[in-house]
Amino acid sequence: MGANLAIEHPVDADSVMGTPDTATAAGIGYAQAANKPYCEGLVKNRYVGRTLFRPTSVSETSACS
């Protein structure tokens, strides 16, 4: 998928980065097809708790503020 995207929509860029994590495979494919370096520029912090699903609406509101 990333290689096809590089062929159909080339860009003038220094490097390629997949964002979010689910786009890593497409980013690597794009980078290889476009002959650009792939880098990890944004890394998700997996140790932060979720803020959307909390036991009460009060804790949901306080987690987002």
mmJSON file of the N, C-alpha and C atoms, coordinates in Angstrom:
{"data_MODEL":{"atom_site":{
"group_PDB":["ATOM","ATOM","ATOM","ATOM","ATOM","ATOM","ATOM","ATOM","ATOM","ATOM","ATOM","ATOM","ATOM","ATOM","ATOM","ATOM","ATOM","ATOM","ATOM","ATOM","ATOM","ATOM","ATOM","ATOM","ATOM","ATOM","ATOM","ATOM","ATOM","ATOM","ATOM","ATOM","ATOM","ATOM","ATOM","ATOM","ATOM","ATOM","ATOM","ATOM","ATOM","ATOM","ATOM","ATOM","ATOM","ATOM","ATOM","ATOM","ATOM","ATOM","ATOM","ATOM","ATOM","ATOM","ATOM","ATOM","ATOM","ATOM","ATOM","ATOM","ATOM","ATOM","ATOM","ATOM","ATOM","ATOM","ATOM","ATOM","ATOM","ATOM","ATOM","ATOM","ATOM","ATOM","ATOM","ATOM","ATOM","ATOM","ATOM","ATOM","ATOM","ATOM","ATOM","ATOM","ATOM","ATOM","ATOM","ATOM","ATOM","ATOM","ATOM","ATOM","ATOM","ATOM","ATOM","ATOM","ATOM","ATOM","ATOM","ATOM","ATOM","ATOM","ATOM","ATOM","ATOM","ATOM","ATOM","ATOM","ATOM","ATOM","ATOM","ATOM","ATOM","ATOM","ATOM","ATOM","ATOM","ATOM","ATOM","ATOM","ATOM","ATOM","ATOM","ATOM","ATOM","ATOM","ATOM","ATOM","ATOM","ATOM","ATOM","ATOM","ATOM","ATOM","ATOM","ATOM","ATOM","ATOM","ATOM","ATOM","ATOM","ATOM","ATOM","ATOM","ATOM","ATOM","ATOM","ATOM","ATOM","ATOM","ATOM","ATOM","ATOM","ATOM","ATOM","ATOM","ATOM","ATOM","ATOM","ATOM","ATOM","ATOM","ATOM","ATOM","ATOM","ATOM","ATOM","ATOM","ATOM","ATOM","ATOM","ATOM","ATOM","ATOM","ATOM","ATOM","ATOM","ATOM","ATOM","ATOM","ATOM","ATOM","ATOM","ATOM","ATOM","ATOM","ATOM","ATOM","ATOM","ATOM","ATOM","ATOM","ATOM","ATOM","ATOM"],
"id":[1,2,3,4,5,6,7,8,9,10,11,12,13,14,15,16,17,18,19,20,21,22,23,24,25,26,27,28,29,30,31,32,33,34,35,36,37,38,39,40,41,42,43,44,45,46,47,48,49,50,51,52,53,54,55,56,57,58,59,60,61,62,63,64,65,66,67,68,69,70,71,72,73,74,75,76,77,78,79,80,81,82,83,84,85,86,87,88,89,90,91,92,93,94,95,96,97,98,99,100,101,102,103,104,105,106,107,108,109,110,111,112,113,114,115,116,117,118,119,120,121,122,123,124,125,126,127,128,129,130,131,132,133,134,135,136,137,138,139,140,141,142,143,144,145,146,147,148,149,150,151,152,153,154,155,156,157,158,159,160,161,162,163,164,165,166,167,168,169,170,171,172,173,174,175,176,177,178,179,180,181,182,183,184,185,186,187,188,189,190,191,192,193,194,195],
"type_symbol":["N","C","C","N","C","C","N","C","C","N","C","C","N","C","C","N","C","C","N","C","C","N","C","C","N","C","C","N","C","C","N","C","C","N","C","C","N","C","C","N","C","C","N","C","C","N","C","C","N","C","C","N","C","C","N","C","C","N","C","C","N","C","C","N","C","C","N","C","C","N","C","C","N","C","C","N","C","C","N","C","C","N","C","C","N","C","C","N","C","C","N","C","C","N","C","C","N","C","C","N","C","C","N","C","C","N","C","C","N","C","C","N","C","C","N","C","C","N","C","C","N","C","C","N","C","C","N","C","C","N","C","C","N","C","C","N","C","C","N","C","C","N","C","C","N","C","C","N","C","C","N","C","C","N","C","C","N","C","C","N","C","C","N","C","C","N","C","C","N","C","C","N","C","C","N","C","C","N","C","C","N","C","C","N","C","C","N","C","C","N","C","C","N","C","C"],
"label_atom_id":["N","CA","C","N","CA","C","N","CA","C","N","CA","C","N","CA","C","N","CA","C","N","CA","C","N","CA","C","N","CA","C","N","CA","C","N","CA","C","N","CA","C","N","CA","C","N","CA","C","N","CA","C","N","CA","C","N","CA","C","N","CA","C","N","CA","C","N","CA","C","N","CA","C","N","CA","C","N","CA","C","N","CA","C","N","CA","C","N","CA","C","N","CA","C","N","CA","C","N","CA","C","N","CA","C","N","CA","C","N","CA","C","N","CA","C","N","CA","C","N","CA","C","N","CA","C","N","CA","C","N","CA","C","N","CA","C","N","CA","C","N","CA","C","N","CA","C","N","CA","C","N","CA","C","N","CA","C","N","CA","C","N","CA","C","N","CA","C","N","CA","C","N","CA","C","N","CA","C","N","CA","C","N","CA","C","N","CA","C","N","CA","C","N","CA","C","N","CA","C","N","CA","C","N","CA","C","N","CA","C","N","CA","C","N","CA","C","N","CA","C","N","CA","C","N","CA","C"],
"label_alt_id":[null,null,null,null,null,null,null,null,null,null,null,null,null,null,null,null,null,null,null,null,null,null,null,null,null,null,null,null,null,null,null,null,null,null,null,null,null,null,null,null,null,null,null,null,null,null,null,null,null,null,null,null,null,null,null,null,null,null,null,null,null,null,null,null,null,null,null,null,null,null,null,null,null,null,null,null,null,null,null,null,null,null,null,null,null,null,null,null,null,null,null,null,null,null,null,null,null,null,null,null,null,null,null,null,null,null,null,null,null,null,null,null,null,null,null,null,null,null,null,null,null,null,null,null,null,null,null,null,null,null,null,null,null,null,null,null,null,null,null,null,null,null,null,null,null,null,null,null,null,null,null,null,null,null,null,null,null,null,null,null,null,null,null,null,null,null,null,null,null,null,null,null,null,null,null,null,null,null,null,null,null,null,null,null,null,null,null,null,null,null,null,null,null,null,null],
"label_comp_id":["MET","MET","MET","GLY","GLY","GLY","ALA","ALA","ALA","ASN","ASN","ASN","LEU","LEU","LEU","ALA","ALA","ALA","ILE","ILE","ILE","GLU","GLU","GLU","HIS","HIS","HIS","PRO","PRO","PRO","VAL","VAL","VAL","ASP","ASP","ASP","ALA","ALA","ALA","ASP","ASP","ASP","SER","SER","SER","VAL","VAL","VAL","MET","MET","MET","GLY","GLY","GLY","THR","THR","THR","PRO","PRO","PRO","ASP","ASP","ASP","THR","THR","THR","ALA","ALA","ALA","THR","THR","THR","ALA","ALA","ALA","ALA","ALA","ALA","GLY","GLY","GLY","ILE","ILE","ILE","GLY","GLY","GLY","TYR","TYR","TYR","ALA","ALA","ALA","GLN","GLN","GLN","ALA","ALA","ALA","ALA","ALA","ALA","ASN","ASN","ASN","LYS","LYS","LYS","PRO","PRO","PRO","TYR","TYR","TYR","CYS","CYS","CYS","GLU","GLU","GLU","GLY","GLY","GLY","LEU","LEU","LEU","VAL","VAL","VAL","LYS","LYS","LYS","ASN","ASN","ASN","ARG","ARG","ARG","TYR","TYR","TYR","VAL","VAL","VAL","GLY","GLY","GLY","ARG","ARG","ARG","THR","THR","THR","LEU","LEU","LEU","PHE","PHE","PHE","ARG","ARG","ARG","PRO","PRO","PRO","THR","THR","THR","SER","SER","SER","VAL","VAL","VAL","SER","SER","SER","GLU","GLU","GLU","THR","THR","THR","SER","SER","SER","ALA","ALA","ALA","CYS","CYS","CYS","SER","SER","SER"],
"label_asym_id":["A","A","A","A","A","A","A","A","A","A","A","A","A","A","A","A","A","A","A","A","A","A","A","A","A","A","A","A","A","A","A","A","A","A","A","A","A","A","A","A","A","A","A","A","A","A","A","A","A","A","A","A","A","A","A","A","A","A","A","A","A","A","A","A","A","A","A","A","A","A","A","A","A","A","A","A","A","A","A","A","A","A","A","A","A","A","A","A","A","A","A","A","A","A","A","A","A","A","A","A","A","A","A","A","A","A","A","A","A","A","A","A","A","A","A","A","A","A","A","A","A","A","A","A","A","A","A","A","A","A","A","A","A","A","A","A","A","A","A","A","A","A","A","A","A","A","A","A","A","A","A","A","A","A","A","A","A","A","A","A","A","A","A","A","A","A","A","A","A","A","A","A","A","A","A","A","A","A","A","A","A","A","A","A","A","A","A","A","A","A","A","A","A","A","A"],
"label_entity_id":["1","1","1","1","1","1","1","1","1","1","1","1","1","1","1","1","1","1","1","1","1","1","1","1","1","1","1","1","1","1","1","1","1","1","1","1","1","1","1","1","1","1","1","1","1","1","1","1","1","1","1","1","1","1","1","1","1","1","1","1","1","1","1","1","1","1","1","1","1","1","1","1","1","1","1","1","1","1","1","1","1","1","1","1","1","1","1","1","1","1","1","1","1","1","1","1","1","1","1","1","1","1","1","1","1","1","1","1","1","1","1","1","1","1","1","1","1","1","1","1","1","1","1","1","1","1","1","1","1","1","1","1","1","1","1","1","1","1","1","1","1","1","1","1","1","1","1","1","1","1","1","1","1","1","1","1","1","1","1","1","1","1","1","1","1","1","1","1","1","1","1","1","1","1","1","1","1","1","1","1","1","1","1","1","1","1","1","1","1","1","1","1","1","1","1"],
"label_seq_id":[1,1,1,2,2,2,3,3,3,4,4,4,5,5,5,6,6,6,7,7,7,8,8,8,9,9,9,10,10,10,11,11,11,12,12,12,13,13,13,14,14,14,15,15,15,16,16,16,17,17,17,18,18,18,19,19,19,20,20,20,21,21,21,22,22,22,23,23,23,24,24,24,25,25,25,26,26,26,27,27,27,28,28,28,29,29,29,30,30,30,31,31,31,32,32,32,33,33,33,34,34,34,35,35,35,36,36,36,37,37,37,38,38,38,39,39,39,40,40,40,41,41,41,42,42,42,43,43,43,44,44,44,45,45,45,46,46,46,47,47,47,48,48,48,49,49,49,50,50,50,51,51,51,52,52,52,53,53,53,54,54,54,55,55,55,56,56,56,57,57,57,58,58,58,59,59,59,60,60,60,61,61,61,62,62,62,63,63,63,64,64,64,65,65,65],
"pdbx_PDB_ins_code":[null,null,null,null,null,null,null,null,null,null,null,null,null,null,null,null,null,null,null,null,null,null,null,null,null,null,null,null,null,null,null,null,null,null,null,null,null,null,null,null,null,null,null,null,null,null,null,null,null,null,null,null,null,null,null,null,null,null,null,null,null,null,null,null,null,null,null,null,null,null,null,null,null,null,null,null,null,null,null,null,null,null,null,null,null,null,null,null,null,null,null,null,null,null,null,null,null,null,null,null,null,null,null,null,null,null,null,null,null,null,null,null,null,null,null,null,null,null,null,null,null,null,null,null,null,null,null,null,null,null,null,null,null,null,null,null,null,null,null,null,null,null,null,null,null,null,null,null,null,null,null,null,null,null,null,null,null,null,null,null,null,null,null,null,null,null,null,null,null,null,null,null,null,null,null,null,null,null,null,null,null,null,null,null,null,null,null,null,null,null,null,null,null,null,null],
"Cartn_x":[0.826,0.0,0.877,1.894,2.766,3.523,3.958,4.679,3.765,2.526,1.564,1.32,1.24,1.025,2.2,3.416,4.603,4.605,4.108,4.056,2.961,1.796,0.66,0.765,1.397,1.473,2.887,3.841,5.209,5.269,6.148,6.344,7.838,8.167,9.544,9.752,10.321,10.497,11.891,12.352,13.659,13.581,12.462,12.292,10.804,10.514,9.133,8.928,7.76,7.438,5.971,5.679,4.31,3.651,2.525,1.801,0.319,-0.416,-0.043,0.703,0.886,1.643,1.1,-0.186,-0.779,-0.339,0.274,0.742,2.211,2.836,4.256,4.55,3.779,4.026,3.894,2.882,2.698,3.832,4.276,5.377,6.674,6.943,8.157,8.082,6.918,6.743,6.908,6.361,6.489,7.958,8.64,10.051,10.903,10.667,11.44,11.17,9.906,9.561,10.047,10.06,10.473,11.97,12.668,14.104,14.41,13.606,13.767,14.014,14.724,14.915,13.621,13.388,12.239,12.735,11.988,12.385,11.164,11.42,10.379,10.42,9.466,9.473,8.549,7.43,6.469,6.292,6.445,6.319,5.224,4.271,3.152,3.631,3.228,3.542,2.531,2.952,2.058,1.786,2.42,2.251,1.237,0.644,-0.377,-1.723,-2.504,-3.812,-4.787,-5.806,-6.836,-7.672,-8.111,-8.927,-10.391,-10.697,-12.067,-12.979,-12.505,-13.354,-12.943,-13.711,-13.477,-14.738,-14.612,-15.769,-16.916,-16.584,-17.631,-17.381,-18.419,-18.258,-17.398,-17.39,-16.57,-15.095,-14.7,-13.296,-12.912,-13.855,-13.579,-13.302,-14.126,-13.973,-12.665,-12.323,-11.1,-9.862,-9.939,-8.793,-8.474,-9.476,-9.277,-8.968,-9.026,-8.786,-7.396],
"Cartn_y":[-1.185,0.0,1.259,1.286,2.454,2.673,1.576,1.687,2.266,1.814,2.36,3.843,4.215,5.619,6.472,5.96,6.705,6.917,5.936,6.048,7.026,6.923,7.764,9.2,9.385,10.717,10.993,11.221,11.508,12.89,13.019,14.301,14.59,15.856,16.266,16.336,15.282,15.209,14.684,14.974,14.494,13.08,12.743,11.424,11.095,9.851,9.368,8.84,9.126,8.629,8.223,7.048,6.57,7.046,7.723,8.217,8.003,7.364,6.736,5.414,4.656,3.402,2.452,2.496,1.583,1.909,3.062,3.443,3.108,2.417,2.096,1.276,0.238,-0.614,0.181,1.014,1.834,2.853,3.401,4.363,3.733,2.52,1.817,1.512,1.057,0.796,2.045,3.152,4.429,4.836,4.734,5.125,4.297,2.997,2.139,2.481,2.667,2.973,4.357,5.302,6.668,6.881,5.842,5.914,7.025,7.062,8.038,7.276,7.865,7.184,7.176,6.081,5.982,6.277,7.054,7.351,7.319,7.116,7.166,8.559,9.403,10.774,10.998,10.298,10.406,9.024,8.927,7.643,7.754,6.85,6.845,6.387,7.096,6.692,5.63,4.396,3.282,3.15,3.98,3.88,4.868,5.674,6.622,5.908,6.068,5.422,6.03,5.267,5.769,6.821,7.819,8.87,8.777,8.028,7.993,7.115,5.934,5.0,4.955,5.598,5.64,5.155,4.733,4.205,5.205,6.485,7.495,8.654,9.404,10.552,11.641,11.705,12.707,12.407,11.135,10.818,10.993,10.797,11.05,12.527,13.378,14.815,15.296,14.816,15.261,14.75,13.591,13.055,13.842,14.493,15.236,16.698,17.165,18.594,18.863],
"Cartn_z":[0.0,0.0,0.0,0.831,0.889,-0.403,-1.044,-2.316,-3.395,-3.449,-4.419,-4.168,-2.899,-2.551,-3.015,-2.89,-3.321,-4.828,-5.561,-7.014,-7.444,-6.819,-7.195,-6.702,-5.528,-4.914,-4.405,-5.299,-4.839,-4.183,-3.208,-2.529,-2.411,-2.283,-2.062,-0.545,0.009,1.463,1.79,2.994,3.436,4.001,4.638,5.233,5.316,5.702,5.819,7.223,7.784,9.115,9.143,9.691,9.796,11.07,10.948,12.111,11.88,12.745,14.017,13.794,14.877,14.805,13.745,13.483,12.509,11.087,10.864,9.537,9.314,10.255,10.133,8.883,8.634,7.47,6.173,6.061,4.869,4.74,5.853,5.828,5.354,5.802,5.374,3.877,3.412,1.991,1.154,1.625,0.916,0.857,1.985,2.043,1.091,1.039,0.144,-1.316,-1.678,-3.069,-3.483,-2.55,-2.845,-2.631,-2.181,-1.893,-0.888,0.172,1.256,2.559,3.501,4.788,5.604,6.317,7.223,8.628,9.386,10.765,11.676,12.94,13.968,14.573,14.236,14.727,15.904,15.914,17.011,17.61,18.924,19.598,20.647,20.578,21.517,22.894,23.932,25.296,25.713,25.767,26.095,27.593,28.385,29.831,30.383,29.527,29.955,29.914,30.954,31.012,30.017,29.682,28.776,29.501,28.754,29.363,28.955,27.906,27.41,28.271,28.636,29.374,30.833,31.665,33.108,33.812,35.079,35.8,35.966,36.088,36.257,35.303,35.029,34.136,34.776,36.102,36.802,36.555,36.638,36.411,34.945,34.016,32.603,32.377,32.976,32.824,33.443,34.615,35.273,34.556,33.902,33.191,31.932,31.366,30.11,30.32,31.536,31.755,32.284],
"occupancy":[1.0,1.0,1.0,1.0,1.0,1.0,1.0,1.0,1.0,1.0,1.0,1.0,1.0,1.0,1.0,1.0,1.0,1.0,1.0,1.0,1.0,1.0,1.0,1.0,1.0,1.0,1.0,1.0,1.0,1.0,1.0,1.0,1.0,1.0,1.0,1.0,1.0,1.0,1.0,1.0,1.0,1.0,1.0,1.0,1.0,1.0,1.0,1.0,1.0,1.0,1.0,1.0,1.0,1.0,1.0,1.0,1.0,1.0,1.0,1.0,1.0,1.0,1.0,1.0,1.0,1.0,1.0,1.0,1.0,1.0,1.0,1.0,1.0,1.0,1.0,1.0,1.0,1.0,1.0,1.0,1.0,1.0,1.0,1.0,1.0,1.0,1.0,1.0,1.0,1.0,1.0,1.0,1.0,1.0,1.0,1.0,1.0,1.0,1.0,1.0,1.0,1.0,1.0,1.0,1.0,1.0,1.0,1.0,1.0,1.0,1.0,1.0,1.0,1.0,1.0,1.0,1.0,1.0,1.0,1.0,1.0,1.0,1.0,1.0,1.0,1.0,1.0,1.0,1.0,1.0,1.0,1.0,1.0,1.0,1.0,1.0,1.0,1.0,1.0,1.0,1.0,1.0,1.0,1.0,1.0,1.0,1.0,1.0,1.0,1.0,1.0,1.0,1.0,1.0,1.0,1.0,1.0,1.0,1.0,1.0,1.0,1.0,1.0,1.0,1.0,1.0,1.0,1.0,1.0,1.0,1.0,1.0,1.0,1.0,1.0,1.0,1.0,1.0,1.0,1.0,1.0,1.0,1.0,1.0,1.0,1.0,1.0,1.0,1.0,1.0,1.0,1.0,1.0,1.0,1.0],
"B_iso_or_equiv":[0.0,0.0,0.0,0.0,0.0,0.0,0.0,0.0,0.0,0.0,0.0,0.0,0.0,0.0,0.0,0.0,0.0,0.0,0.0,0.0,0.0,0.0,0.0,0.0,0.0,0.0,0.0,0.0,0.0,0.0,0.0,0.0,0.0,0.0,0.0,0.0,0.0,0.0,0.0,0.0,0.0,0.0,0.0,0.0,0.0,0.0,0.0,0.0,0.0,0.0,0.0,0.0,0.0,0.0,0.0,0.0,0.0,0.0,0.0,0.0,0.0,0.0,0.0,0.0,0.0,0.0,0.0,0.0,0.0,0.0,0.0,0.0,0.0,0.0,0.0,0.0,0.0,0.0,0.0,0.0,0.0,0.0,0.0,0.0,0.0,0.0,0.0,0.0,0.0,0.0,0.0,0.0,0.0,0.0,0.0,0.0,0.0,0.0,0.0,0.0,0.0,0.0,0.0,0.0,0.0,0.0,0.0,0.0,0.0,0.0,0.0,0.0,0.0,0.0,0.0,0.0,0.0,0.0,0.0,0.0,0.0,0.0,0.0,0.0,0.0,0.0,0.0,0.0,0.0,0.0,0.0,0.0,0.0,0.0,0.0,0.0,0.0,0.0,0.0,0.0,0.0,0.0,0.0,0.0,0.0,0.0,0.0,0.0,0.0,0.0,0.0,0.0,0.0,0.0,0.0,0.0,0.0,0.0,0.0,0.0,0.0,0.0,0.0,0.0,0.0,0.0,0.0,0.0,0.0,0.0,0.0,0.0,0.0,0.0,0.0,0.0,0.0,0.0,0.0,0.0,0.0,0.0,0.0,0.0,0.0,0.0,0.0,0.0,0.0,0.0,0.0,0.0,0.0,0.0,0.0],
"pdbx_formal_charge":[null,null,null,null,null,null,null,null,null,null,null,null,null,null,null,null,null,null,null,null,null,null,null,null,null,null,null,null,null,null,null,null,null,null,null,null,null,null,null,null,null,null,null,null,null,null,null,null,null,null,null,null,null,null,null,null,null,null,null,null,null,null,null,null,null,null,null,null,null,null,null,null,null,null,null,null,null,null,null,null,null,null,null,null,null,null,null,null,null,null,null,null,null,null,null,null,null,null,null,null,null,null,null,null,null,null,null,null,null,null,null,null,null,null,null,null,null,null,null,null,null,null,null,null,null,null,null,null,null,null,null,null,null,null,null,null,null,null,null,null,null,null,null,null,null,null,null,null,null,null,null,null,null,null,null,null,null,null,null,null,null,null,null,null,null,null,null,null,null,null,null,null,null,null,null,null,null,null,null,null,null,null,null,null,null,null,null,null,null,null,null,null,null,null,null],
"auth_seq_id":[1,1,1,2,2,2,3,3,3,4,4,4,5,5,5,6,6,6,7,7,7,8,8,8,9,9,9,10,10,10,11,11,11,12,12,12,13,13,13,14,14,14,15,15,15,16,16,16,17,17,17,18,18,18,19,19,19,20,20,20,21,21,21,22,22,22,23,23,23,24,24,24,25,25,25,26,26,26,27,27,27,28,28,28,29,29,29,30,30,30,31,31,31,32,32,32,33,33,33,34,34,34,35,35,35,36,36,36,37,37,37,38,38,38,39,39,39,40,40,40,41,41,41,42,42,42,43,43,43,44,44,44,45,45,45,46,46,46,47,47,47,48,48,48,49,49,49,50,50,50,51,51,51,52,52,52,53,53,53,54,54,54,55,55,55,56,56,56,57,57,57,58,58,58,59,59,59,60,60,60,61,61,61,62,62,62,63,63,63,64,64,64,65,65,65],
"auth_comp_id":["MET","MET","MET","GLY","GLY","GLY","ALA","ALA","ALA","ASN","ASN","ASN","LEU","LEU","LEU","ALA","ALA","ALA","ILE","ILE","ILE","GLU","GLU","GLU","HIS","HIS","HIS","PRO","PRO","PRO","VAL","VAL","VAL","ASP","ASP","ASP","ALA","ALA","ALA","ASP","ASP","ASP","SER","SER","SER","VAL","VAL","VAL","MET","MET","MET","GLY","GLY","GLY","THR","THR","THR","PRO","PRO","PRO","ASP","ASP","ASP","THR","THR","THR","ALA","ALA","ALA","THR","THR","THR","ALA","ALA","ALA","ALA","ALA","ALA","GLY","GLY","GLY","ILE","ILE","ILE","GLY","GLY","GLY","TYR","TYR","TYR","ALA","ALA","ALA","GLN","GLN","GLN","ALA","ALA","ALA","ALA","ALA","ALA","ASN","ASN","ASN","LYS","LYS","LYS","PRO","PRO","PRO","TYR","TYR","TYR","CYS","CYS","CYS","GLU","GLU","GLU","GLY","GLY","GLY","LEU","LEU","LEU","VAL","VAL","VAL","LYS","LYS","LYS","ASN","ASN","ASN","ARG","ARG","ARG","TYR","TYR","TYR","VAL","VAL","VAL","GLY","GLY","GLY","ARG","ARG","ARG","THR","THR","THR","LEU","LEU","LEU","PHE","PHE","PHE","ARG","ARG","ARG","PRO","PRO","PRO","THR","THR","THR","SER","SER","SER","VAL","VAL","VAL","SER","SER","SER","GLU","GLU","GLU","THR","THR","THR","SER","SER","SER","ALA","ALA","ALA","CYS","CYS","CYS","SER","SER","SER"],
"auth_asym_id":["A","A","A","A","A","A","A","A","A","A","A","A","A","A","A","A","A","A","A","A","A","A","A","A","A","A","A","A","A","A","A","A","A","A","A","A","A","A","A","A","A","A","A","A","A","A","A","A","A","A","A","A","A","A","A","A","A","A","A","A","A","A","A","A","A","A","A","A","A","A","A","A","A","A","A","A","A","A","A","A","A","A","A","A","A","A","A","A","A","A","A","A","A","A","A","A","A","A","A","A","A","A","A","A","A","A","A","A","A","A","A","A","A","A","A","A","A","A","A","A","A","A","A","A","A","A","A","A","A","A","A","A","A","A","A","A","A","A","A","A","A","A","A","A","A","A","A","A","A","A","A","A","A","A","A","A","A","A","A","A","A","A","A","A","A","A","A","A","A","A","A","A","A","A","A","A","A","A","A","A","A","A","A","A","A","A","A","A","A","A","A","A","A","A","A"],
"auth_atom_id":["N","CA","C","N","CA","C","N","CA","C","N","CA","C","N","CA","C","N","CA","C","N","CA","C","N","CA","C","N","CA","C","N","CA","C","N","CA","C","N","CA","C","N","CA","C","N","CA","C","N","CA","C","N","CA","C","N","CA","C","N","CA","C","N","CA","C","N","CA","C","N","CA","C","N","CA","C","N","CA","C","N","CA","C","N","CA","C","N","CA","C","N","CA","C","N","CA","C","N","CA","C","N","CA","C","N","CA","C","N","CA","C","N","CA","C","N","CA","C","N","CA","C","N","CA","C","N","CA","C","N","CA","C","N","CA","C","N","CA","C","N","CA","C","N","CA","C","N","CA","C","N","CA","C","N","CA","C","N","CA","C","N","CA","C","N","CA","C","N","CA","C","N","CA","C","N","CA","C","N","CA","C","N","CA","C","N","CA","C","N","CA","C","N","CA","C","N","CA","C","N","CA","C","N","CA","C","N","CA","C","N","CA","C","N","CA","C","N","CA","C","N","CA","C","N","CA","C"],
"pdbx_PDB_model_num":[1,1,1,1,1,1,1,1,1,1,1,1,1,1,1,1,1,1,1,1,1,1,1,1,1,1,1,1,1,1,1,1,1,1,1,1,1,1,1,1,1,1,1,1,1,1,1,1,1,1,1,1,1,1,1,1,1,1,1,1,1,1,1,1,1,1,1,1,1,1,1,1,1,1,1,1,1,1,1,1,1,1,1,1,1,1,1,1,1,1,1,1,1,1,1,1,1,1,1,1,1,1,1,1,1,1,1,1,1,1,1,1,1,1,1,1,1,1,1,1,1,1,1,1,1,1,1,1,1,1,1,1,1,1,1,1,1,1,1,1,1,1,1,1,1,1,1,1,1,1,1,1,1,1,1,1,1,1,1,1,1,1,1,1,1,1,1,1,1,1,1,1,1,1,1,1,1,1,1,1,1,1,1,1,1,1,1,1,1,1,1,1,1,1,1]
}}}
